[in-house]
Structure formats: structure tokens, C-alpha cells
Amino acid sequence: MDENEMKDKDLILKILRENGPMTTNEFDAYIQEHKDEIQTSCPDSSLRKLIWMKRQGFIKGKPVKEKKGWEWWVEE
């Protein structure tokens, strides 16, 4: 994992810990809302990063039919 990937991983974990479970759309909206404060290497690929982090075991995720998308969270 390179330095940018580590920063993105830490950022995603921080956001999910502070905000609780979020859908992909909610996560993207949060990134856009805070884009001046947040430094991310590739803001347009958050879904790809979330899926990668789930596969690596850093976060949990599942499809939520009612929200028409995936929901992501950190399990402590």
C-alpha cells in the first residue's frame, strides 16, 4: 500500500467512525461537502475504494434495498 492509499484508508475509516453507517451516496456527498478540508488522491473513485477496503477487511458493507445502494460501516 502506497502513501496515498494509506491516507485514503485512514480518511475513510475516520469518516465512517465519526458518522456511523453511510450509503455510498451519503459518503460521496460528505466528501463533496468537505472537499476543501479533505485531501484525497482520487475523490471520484470512492465506490472502488470502499469495495477494496471491504475486501481487505477494513470496513463492512452490504446492499440495502430501501436505500437503493450499499451501506458501509466500521466494526470495532
Buried (B, 14 or more C-beta within 10 A) or exposed (E): EEEEBEEBBEBBBEBBEEEEBBBBBBBBEBBEEEEEEBEBEEBEEBBEBBBBBBEEEBBBBEEEEEBEBBBBBBEE
